Amino acid sequence: MISYLIDEIPHTDLQKLRTHLNDTAMPSSMEDLFWVPLPEDILSEKQYDHEDCKPHVFAVEIGDDWIKMEFFVRNLVNMRCTCSDYATRQQSDFIIRFAHTLIRDLGIRT
């Protein structure tokens, strides 16, 4: 899996990340794994056309001293659908901006 990893995060800052993601992202059935919806205006043509598969999301996972954003866009309805794919350039840029904004706005130390 291709992903964006930010590590060496202090425990107290990881808790800030958890709290924020619990409040703003979609929780998964796994602890410390969250789904973040992508804006519709950056979906690929296939993703945009798959109304029944929306929302399209990327995963954010929190580990022992790290946070990871995956560059894989999936839907939560049908994991095997052809609209799930690696992020486009525009989607990758969104994911990186999301990570940097999260770190900046929450004052996370790395």
Stockholm file with secondary structure:
# STOCKHOLM 1.0

chainA/1-110         MISYLIDEIPHTDLQKLRTHLNDTAMPSSMEDLFWVPLPEDILSEKQYDHEDCKPHVFAVEIGDDWIKMEFFVRNLVNMRCTCSDYATRQQSDFIIRFAHTLIRDLGIRT
#=GR chainA/1-110 SS CCEEEECCCCHHHHHHHHHHHHHHSEECSSTTEEEEECCGGGSCHHHHHCGGGCCEEEEEEECSSCEEEESEEEESSCTTCTTCEECCHHHHHHHHHHHHHHHHHHTCCC
#=GC SS_cons         CCEEEECCCCHHHHHHHHHHHHHHSEECSSTTEEEEECCGGGSCHHHHHCGGGCCEEEEEEECSSCEEEESEEEESSCTTCTTCEECCHHHHHHHHHHHHHHHHHHTCCC
//
